[in-house]
Amino acid sequence: MMPGEKAKDFKGTMRRLIAYLHRYLPAIVMVMLFAVASTIFSILGPRILGSATTELFNGAIAQLTGTGSINFAAVAQILLFLAVIYLVSAVLSYIQGFIMTRISTEISYGMRKDISEKINRMPLSYFDRVSHGEVLSRITNDVDTVTQTLNQSMTQIVTSVTQFIGVLIMMLLISPLMTLVALCILPLSLVIVRNVVKRSQPMFQKQQAYLGDVNGHVEEMYGGHLVVTAFNGEKASIDTFNEINEKLYQASWKSQFISGMMMPLMNFAGNLGYVGICILGGFLSLHGKITVGNIQAFIQYVRNFTQPVQQIANISNVLQQTAAAAERVFSFLEEEEETPDPENPLPADLIQGEVTFAHVHFGYTPEKTIINDFSAVIQPGQKVAIVGPTGAGKTTMVKLLMRFYDVNEGAVLLDGYDVRQFTRSDLRSSFGMVLQDTWLYNGSIMENIRYGRLDATDEEVIAAAKAAQVDHFVHTLPQGYDTVLNEEGSNISQGQKQLLTIARTIVSNPRVLIFDEATSSVDTRTELSIQKAMDNLMEGRTSFIIAHRLSTIRDADVILVMKDGDIVETGRHEELLAKGGFYAELYQSQFANVG
């Protein structure tokens, strides 16, 4: 990327950030006014203090020459007025700080809320290609970077600009000649700022990107810790982490080092001007062109003159990091969303359980179609098994049915209506899913079952638990239904977790059921318990069962045999075995001796 393009991207990101903050504009304007007022009062301080210094100096000279004495009353009056000025400045500064802190907190809340809502509108294809840690990094690290900058730097920009202009005016009022000398340091300061910013900005962008990579890797390794351990992948994981972390380290220290050079270089430039002012001020004082108090005030103003330049330079470094973080946030918020729900959706009451796949074509990527002209009709209340080798498209059909993805061609129909005519929430509320990977959260057993329908009563939860063969083992626990499960659910067995997910599905009272390898990870005895619970749940409901273990689907009303995205056979278990085709081959392979 060329330097001009980088500048364009930086400016574009800052414009988008300003546009995003338009809802907070009135409060931000109020903060700016308080900041300006506070700065103006503080700028008056050195000039007033200079008047006190002049009064003391003139009084001391008069006392030494015997022509008078120090007017302590006048000095006290000036100092009292100075104290009032600084007190008002401090109060205004406190008020603007309080308001800005509240605004930045609201902005942080708003950004995270927007990202959270955006996640719910994102297609699953995005999360198939982006790690969870990368998304988490945007909602945590990047948002924090943006809001901290707004809280700390926004008012500082206004304060610095106001201070720069105010101090320049006060210096011109004291001595235009000395002001001209002070201004000579500005070109040098601007050269320093430009070169430091030019070299540090790319490092800040890399730092934010590598931080997301580190978070993504850590989240993935933590979530798959058992798999990593089982396959002795610790060394490979650590090596990968070290490689990414080294990139983050290099980008971080370079960005911090280069930006850290700003302050000492600016101090050097400021000290050059400070020396020049002291020499010129002494010369003018000897010739009676300026008072001692004004020299003292001017020296303070020179310090205050270089300080806003340094602050703006430092803020420019912070803004680079903020721009990199904001760009990642906005790029996420601007990601393509899933197609919106229809404006006049059909009511969910129309769904009774008839499912039709009408010449469905689908591929996760445009260049590779994995479902080819899939057609099938399932009557309400039928138990349908979908079998086939790995990669045949079984789970993909379920994802299409629940609109996790939309078909490329053809249609999926529920009771004659295209699933795209329903809202996604209504559609999915009509389905109940029991997956191979159980999901439980940190909470009581009662709360985990009730998650299927949040308004379910305790009696309904217990009834669902009994139907799912859960009630017996729950009563063997010391706290029964109040037993708190940890986040991984590791304080109960895999089979018990599966039964809890079935109980949760029973509570939701769905019209269509989907079981995706629901018994593949349990022993035979537990499988019988789960199978009994599934039979209770499937009674009177259209059910889809995806299974590799073909012995579990013998009593299915219809079996759809898939291969390479197509249905190659259809029928009941006995019929398909009698045909001696692909299903019979799959079935017999389970009992074949290997080796």
C-alpha positions, 0 to 999 in steps of 0.5 A, spaced: 500 500 500 502 506 498 503 512 503 497 516 500 493 510 500 494 509 507 493 516 509 486 515 505 485 509 509 486 513 515 482 519 514 476 514 511 476 510 518 476 517 522 470 519 518 467 513 519 468 513 526 466 521 527 459 519 523 458 513 528 459 518 533 453 523 531 448 520 536 452 523 541 454 529 538 450 534 543 454 531 549 460 531 545 459 538 544 458 540 551 464 536 553 468 540 548 465 547 551 467 545 558 474 543 555 475 550 552 473 554 557 477 550 562 483 551 558 482 559 557 482 560 564 488 556 565 492 560 560 490 566 564 494 563 570 501 565 567 500 572 565 496 573 572 502 570 576 507 574 572 503 581 574 505 578 581 512 577 580 513 584 577 509 587 583 514 583 588 520 585 583 519 592 583 517 593 590 524 589 592 528 594 587 524 600 591 526 597 598 533 596 596 533 603 593 530 606 599 524 609 594 518 604 597 517 597 599 513 591 597 505 592 596 503 585 599 496 587 599 496 588 592 500 581 591 495 578 595 490 580 591 493 578 585 494 571 588 487 570 590 484 572 583 489 567 581 487 561 585 480 563 583 482 562 576 485 556 577 479 553 581 474 555 576 479 551 571 479 545 575 471 545 576 470 545 569 475 540 567 472 535 572 465 536 569 468 535 562 472 529 564 465 526 568 461 527 562 466 524 557 467 518 561 460 517 561 460 518 553 465 513 552 462 508 556 456 509 552 460 508 546 463 502 548 456 499 550 453 501 543 459 498 539 459 492 543 451 492 542 452 493 535 457 487 534 453 483 538 446 484 534 451 484 527 453 477 529 446 474 529 445 477 522 451 474 520 451 468 515 454 461 518 459 462 512 463 467 515 464 463 522 466 457 517 472 462 515 474 466 521 476 464 528 472 465 534 478 468 537 478 473 532 471 475 533 472 476 540 478 480 539 474 485 535 469 485 540 474 486 546 480 489 544 479 493 538 472 496 542 477 497 548 482 501 544 477 505 540 473 507 547 479 509 551 482 513 545 475 517 545 475 518 553 482 520 554 484 523 547 478 527 544 478 532 550 485 532 549 485 534 542 481 540 543 484 542 550 491 542 546 488 546 540 485 551 544 492 552 549 496 552 542 492 558 540 491 561 547 498 561 548 500 564 542 495 570 543 498 571 550 505 571 547 504 576 542 501 580 547 507 580 551 512 580 546 512 579 538 519 579 537 520 573 542 514 570 539 517 569 533 523 566 536 519 561 539 515 560 533 522 557 529 521 551 533 515 549 530 518 547 523 522 542 526 517 539 531 512 538 525 518 534 521 519 530 527 511 529 528 511 527 520 517 522 520 515 518 527 507 518 525 510 515 518 514 510 521 509 508 527 503 507 523 504 501 519 506 497 526 500 499 529 496 496 524 500 490 524 499 490 532 492 489 532 492 484 526 497 480 530 493 481 536 487 478 533 491 472 531 494 470 538 487 471 541 484 466 535 489 461 536 489 461 544 481 460 543 482 455 539 487 451 543 483 452 549 477 449 546 480 443 543 485 442 549 483 435 550 484 433 542 491 437 542 493 433 548 490 426 546 494 427 539 500 430 542 499 436 539 502 441 545 509 442 541 506 444 535 501 448 538 506 452 542 510 453 536 505 456 532 503 460 538 510 462 539 511 464 531 504 468 532 506 471 538 513 473 536 510 477 530 506 481 535 512 482 539 516 485 534 510 489 531 508 491 538 515 493 541 517 497 534 510 501 534 511 503 541 519 504 540 518 509 534 512 512 537 516 513 544 521 517 540 516 522 539 517 525 546 524 526 547 525 529 540 520 534 541 523 536 548 529 537 545 526 541 540 522 545 545 529 546 549 532 549 543 527 554 543 527 555 551 534 557 551 533 562 545 527 565 549 532 566 555 537 569 552 533 574 548 529 575 554 535 577 558 537 582 553 530 585 552 530 586 560 537 589 560 534 595 555 528 596 559 523 593 553 520 588 558 518 587 565 521 581 569 514 578 570 513 578 563 519 574 562 517 569 567 510 569 564 513 568 557 517 562 559 511 559 562 508 560 556 513 557 551 513 551 556 505 551 555 506 552 547 511 546 546 506 542 550 500 542 546 504 540 540 507 534 544 500 532 546 498 533 539 504 529 536 502 523 542 495 523 540 497 522 533 500 516 535 494 513 539 489 515 533 493 511 529 492 505 533 485 507 534 484 507 526 487 500 526 482 498 531 476 502 528 477 499 521 477 492 524 470 494 528 467 497 522 470 492 517 466 487 521 460 491 522 460 492 514 460 484 513 455 481 508 449 479 512 444 473 511 438 475 507 433 479 511 427 475 513 420 477 508 417 483 510 410 479 510 412 472 513 408 466 514 405 465 521 409 459 524 402 455 526 402 453 518 408 448 520 405 441 521 411 437 519 410 436 511 417 437 508 419 437 501 426 438 498 425 440 491 431 439 486 435 442 491 442 444 489 447 447 494 455 448 495 458 452 501 462 455 495 460 457 488 465 453 485 464 447 488 457 444 489 456 438 494 448 437 493 446 435 486 438 435 485 436 433 491 429 431 492 424 428 497 417 428 500 416 427 507 409 426 510 407 429 517 409 424 523 414 420 519 421 418 522 426 419 516 433 416 517 439 420 512 445 415 511 451 415 507 458 416 508 462 421 511 461 428 506 455 425 502 451 431 505 447 429 510 448 434 515 448 439 510 441 438 508 439 439 515 442 446 515 438 447 509 432 445 512 433 450 518 436 456 514 443 456 516 444 456 509 440 458 503 439 453 497 443 455 490 437 452 486 431 449 488 427 450 494 426 447 501 418 447 503 414 446 509 407 444 508 408 447 501 411 453 503 418 455 502 422 456 508 424 463 506 417 465 507 418 464 514 422 468 519 428 465 521 426 465 528 419 462 527 422 457 523 427 455 528 422 455 533 418 449 530 425 445 530 428 441 535 435 439 535 439 434 538 446 433 536 452 429 537 456 435 540 452 436 547 452 444 549 450 445 556 452 452 560 454 454 567 447 453 571 443 448 574 440 442 571 433 446 571 436 452 568 439 448 562 433 444 561 428 450 561 433 453 556 429 450 551 423 454 552 424 460 557 417 460 560 416 453 562 414 452 569 418 447 574 412 442 573 413 442 565 421 441 566 420 435 570 415 432 566 420 433 560 426 430 564 422 424 566 420 423 558 427 423 557 429 418 562 433 424 566 429 424 572 432 418 575 439 420 575 438 427 577 435 424 584 441 421 585 445 428 585 445 431 592 442 437 590 437 434 584 435 439 579 439 445 583 445 441 581 450 446 578 453 444 571 460 447 570 461 450 563 464 444 560 458 439 563 464 435 565 461 433 572 456 429 569 457 423 564 456 424 556 450 420 556 447 424 561 449 430 558 445 427 551 439 426 555 439 433 558 439 436 551 433 431 549 429 433 555 431 441 553 428 439 546 422 436 549 420 442 553 421 446 547 415 442 544 417 442 536 413 440 530 420 437 527 425 433 530 433 433 528 437 428 531 444 428 528 449 422 530 445 423 537 448 416 540 454 416 536 459 417 542 455 413 548 456 406 550 450 401 548 447 401 554 446 408 555 444 408 547 438 404 549 436 409 554 437 415 549 433 411 544 428 410 549 428 418 550 428 419 543 422 415 541 418 418 546 420 425 543 419 423 536 412 420 537 407 424 533 412 428 530 416 429 523 423 426 525 430 426 521 435 422 524 442 422 521 446 416 523 452 412 521 450 406 526 445 403 521 442 399 527 439 405 530 435 406 524 432 400 522 425 402 524 425 408 520 419 409 516 423 411 510 431 411 509 434 416 504 441 413 502 446 419 500 452 419 496 456 425 493 450 429 494 445 425 491 439 420 493 441 414 490 436 409 494 430 410 498 426 405 502 425 401 509 431 398 512 428 391 509 427 393 502 434 396 502 437 390 504 433 386 499 435 390 493 443 389 495 445 396 493 449 401 496 445 401 503 446 394 503 453 395 502 454 400 508 450 396 512 454 389 511 461 393 512 459 395 519 460 387 520 466 386 516 472 383 519 478 389 518 485 387 518 
